Amino acid sequence: MDELVALCKRRGFIYQSAEIYGGLQGVYDYGPLGVELKNNLKNSWWRSMIYENDNIEGIDAAILTNPLILKYSGHEDTFSDPMVDCKSCNLRFRADQVPNSCKKEDLTEPRQFNLMFKTNVGPVDDGANFAYLRPETAQQIFTNFKNVLDSTSNSLPFGIAQIGKAFRNEITPRNFIFRVREFEQMELEYFVSPGKDEEAHKLWVQNRIKWWNKQGVPTESIEIYDVPKDELAHYSKKTVDIMYKFPHGVEELEGIANRTDFDLGSHSKKQNELGIKSKVASNKDSNSKLAVRDEDGEWVVPFVIEPSAGVERGFLAILNEAYTIEELDDGKTRTVLKLQPHLSPIKAAVIPLKKNNEELVNTAKKIKDDLQNIGLGRIFLENTGNIGKGYRRHDEIGTPVCITVDFESLDDNAVTIRDRDTMSQTRLNINKLSEYLKEKIQS
Ligand code: ATP
């Protein structure tokens, strides 16, 4: 973990937030390479959910959340951890995470500590007008269920997906970006007819494992955890967690829950007309029935399967898998990030052999512009004149190919392609570069 943290800082993936003021615990900023990797990861998820499935739609809902949403979702009552205070060291811990150095007799009785952030809304800060910063992206998917259904022509089964920020006042943020207070989730709510839920749940567990494999997280690094009944969240009938071998231990990367008809049922009016199967609190505030009509015209509240993944945890798992130190023939070592090419922050570096040589730089610039225009991601002109250093830097940040423009290129219209993983160098005609790169990045 220490090596990953150091690499992230050194190369500009991740910085501690507010570092110049001593930081803000559990909050991180993403640097020039981090933002690219993160966007690539999110795009890959978005593509696999929405573009590849015509029955899944995307939304981007607000972070500021009407408290009624989180009242009826159950978060106001249940989204809390039992906490104890140590009277000796004056620190607060989750009841199940008290360090050995604290004595039992110094601890207070456990008290519930709500994990949601509140913020004042409007000009008067009197505590009455507040909103929550959403603790998960899922709820606005449920509250928009009818809107999306009415504006598209979907019928069951169909899904609504969202990527966005979520906030939790974690008591002990730790393990770098694994447990933080501000993070992003990639969540799909997949609505099915009651009775089709168990089959759909199994299918999504398989789909999600395959997707992680494609991001460079192999099945060997994953463990499947069938959450025991007494540990299930209040809305869940079954939850399977995809656990990953993080540097600090095996922990949750993504959870796939069968949320039954709890959420749509909870947020609906006239609940007694809907045949809701789960136990929901009576709702006097909603003005909508979040339900569909079946073939016989009867109201049915769909069941929902929810694959919910954290972007930060994905980022960390992917970096951990990609990070490699290789022994070279000359006894030296090299650090290489063997990222899947579609995730690499920079897709190709174009390096003129001699710094600031006009002809070489112009040729390199044209190659950069042409490759950039294919739309694969960032192509970088590396005008430092030090090829060896350029290769090392791009190995360390995971650039799949380096393209060197030398004096011969001006005559033979060819360049040297250097592969990140094999370090092999081949000569390729400039006209063939875009085909080569497309194949490399998209495969
Ligand atoms: P944990 O048990 O680790 O606190 P959770 O079960 O509360 O996680 P969920 O509510 O299922 O998490 O959220 C879905 C996903 O969101 C998790 O699998 C994780 O990837 C991500 N996530 C949740 N909390 C955090 C956090 N504090 N920091 C980073 N990612 C998080």
Boltz pocket constraint, residues with backbone or C-beta under 6 A from the ligand:
constraints:
  - pocket:
      binder: B
      contacts: [[A, 136], [A, 168], [A, 170], [A, 177], [A, 178], [A, 179], [A, 180], [A, 181], [A, 183], [A, 184], [A, 185], [A, 252], [A, 253], [A, 254], [A, 255], [A, 308], [A, 309], [A, 310], [A, 311], [A, 312], [A, 313]]
      max_distance: 6.0
